[in-house]
Amino acid sequence: MSPAKPDSPDGRTNKQRGALYEAAFGYYATRAGCEVFTSNADHSVVDAIVISEMGQVYRVQIKGTEGEKVVTVKTTKGAKGKVLSESEYDVLAVYAAAYDLWYLIPSHMVNKRRTLKIYPMFPNSKGQYEIYRGNWNVFK
């Protein structure tokens, strides 16, 4: 079996970066007072289950990006780019790694979009998803 080829200039494959984003999510969500359970299954839409301090259960799809400019995030899953339905997950967690920022977006706000844009480089951005920047209260 040959080693996976890097998908980007940093030398990491998409799977490796995904694993890093999922680990980062677990760390930040735990700091926010949540219990986090992750999935090892690549075929699952749900990357993590979060249980809030109040006992509410959330299914989380985790995405990340290394981009430093206007960031476009794919909201699809798998090699065929399946558009996720809001009934398949509760929260889309997007990590803007270059800015160490999380966007925690309720699934009904994603509304079957293939991509969404975030603007982590502009602290006062009025972009559609900016109200979800650092929105750990979504798990309250």
Salt bridges, closest charged atoms under 4 A:
ASP10 OD2 - ARG12 NH1 3.44
ASP10 OD1 - ARG17 NH1 3.81
ASP42 OD2 - LYS15 NZ 2.73
ASP47 OD1 - LYS77 NZ 3.57
GLU53 OE1 - LYS140 NZ 3.65
GLU88 OE2 - LYS82 NZ 2.55
ASP90 OD1 - ARG59 NH2 3.10
GLU130 OE1 - ARG133 NH2 2.43
